[in-house]
């Protein structure tokens, strides 16, 4: 009997070889070449993966069930070259700046190497199309609207960028940028809060293309979000700014400056104060005295509170609220955009949430409106609209939670929408999972684009709708997969779902589950590594199933046996070596541990930030790891060796960044992988030192890592730049001498400690280089 390592037999992609009929003999360690094919089958082949460079697997884009054209991820800002209708720029909420030079037939990422890919706004200078300002940090006020680092400025059409305003804007969000129409060095940035943000808000001005920025609105407020800024196209001294704190504030309202930001005056004839929520402004390009203002109610979940028009530069206002459809529905704090046609001040567009009247058009300056959400061919943009712009030919562009669309015919009787997503790769993953047996099968849950399926090409397919959360495979039955939807659907048709055909179709599995106060939008769950029918789910308690989610039962209750009275379970760790040992994070630095599924003991991390992931050592239930989000110097990765009695930071030289996911390598000793807001890091000495893993991964927020132990594939699901894979095959490989095999076939094999493999047989020779590529 001739043996080789599990890795070589199962074909880690770095060594993609066609070795037939492998049979597991000894805990994945020893495999037999000559096992009968009928009993074992043939390993699945897949594309090559490098051991040192990440490979994008998309989506670019996602094929949806309910839209006639594919979708991408959330767009926070749009801008167009003022002279060339083929040149457009998109600022993706978590995916950086993208550019097309062929009107959306193809896109290129421009800012993957920047400090952050979280975006809020973008603008092209009207007087010089080579100058672009891109504001980082998303000001859409959702739980995943992340902080930025400043304003990126390019002077060469986006080929190169300089980060400006880091001192002023670090960990804040840029909601809008307005550039002086005659001087590309003068620009204004409206600054708002974001997740993990701070104060210091306002309308900031630069007169030297971002070298220096100064807050022009300090006298108004520095503690409340500014949600818009607009400039008079005929007089650059006249500016309008919106203070639009989502939950309402006494300072909320629209302010005007007639001296280029030297001073600001509240437009008192508009609704203002704590009754207002988020505010957007649109100035007519061909009639600067005509201004439109949309005001949402004073909560995130609000509709149109007031819609107003001024015909004299803001002194007096016409109330159009009664005849304006509630295009914001109940998400006025999240999705709102407003614009006036560049050639006709009577044509106005507004958009917000979803469904009929979510995109509306007025041809009489807001007196009446047309619903333009669906065109004559039943084509419609994705829901949740955040950005409008006009291209150089005067066509409307719409940026939403599914990418970019263009309105090619705005006439209500012959409406035509065109999808521009092509290869736009900005999907926001919430969770991602690798099939245990098929390296060409990956599933992921996404923000607002459902649960999606990869089968070897970058065109993923949506197999379940809505928001998709975590996804996990049974390790024993790879056809069985589970996913979770937001708690808004708890007890409905999508809260917890199971597939028995590899994620192609789904069935609700909610029997025994009941909503609990404080349950997260995306509740966490885990699947037992040794029993794919055994799962735990966290709400205000821990639910368990042992029959593949056919039925659930709570194993604890608030306030009983040491379990807290009002928890929100944020992460769960299940011991692979002892399924009675469970770790559960419930907010702050609280982790509760049980070894009998009855009694719970509270343990404390030495930091106060929320735990985002817990992983338990595969062979020792007393050893566990926890990662936390937020910014703090005490660390982001923690380890216990005594069942949670004490935790020690093993953060080493990791950057001070929110950390969201961790994977333990069960084969390579002392090796851990973490995903944070900068990418993926690896340690091979239990956290004494960390290094970025591989090259080529954009600096996107990594929401989840998953490791295929047999194929040595690590996948990173980013929140804005799709999914990426890398081979993490061990650098230590056995010496092999393989002879025999099929008739007429003989093998001779040598290995190098770089992971390269050379294999020859009597018919052909295959050589692998040290990057894992086959020649």
Secondary structure, DSSP 8 states (H G I E B T S, - for coil): --EE-HHHHTT-GGG-------EE-STTS-EETTS-HHHH----------SSB-EE---SSEE-SS-SS-B---EEEEEE-SS-TT-EEEEETTTEEEEESSTTSS-EES-TTSS---EEEEEE-TT-TT-EEEEES--S-STT-B----EEEESSTTSS-EEE-HHHHTT-EEEEEEE-SS-TT-EEEEEE--BT--S--EEEEESSTTSS-EES-TTT-SSS-EEEEEE-TT-TT-EEEEE--TT--TT-EEEEESSTTS--EE-TTS--STT---EEEEEETTEEEEEEEEEE-SSSS--EEEEEEESSTTSS-EE-GGGS--TTTT-TTT--EEEE-SS-TT-EEEE-SSSTTSEEEESSTTSS-EE-SS-TTS----SSEEEEEE-TTS-EEEEETTEEEEEEE--TTS-EEEE--TT----BEEEEEE-SS-TT-EEEEESSS-EEEESSSS-EEEEE-S----EEE-SS-TT-EEEE--GGGTTSSSSEEEESSTTSS-EE--TT----TT--TT--EEE-SS-TT-EEEESSSEEEESSTTSS-EES--TTSTT--SS----EEEE-SS-TT-EEEE-STTEEEEESSSS--EEEE-SS-S-EEEEEE-SS-TT-EEEEE-S--TT-SEEEESSTTS--EE--TT--S--EEEEEE-SSSTT-EEEEETTEEEEESSTTSS-EE-SB---S--EEEEEEETTTTEEEEEEBSS-EEEEE---S----------STT--EEEEE-TTS-EEEEESS-EEEB-TTS-B-
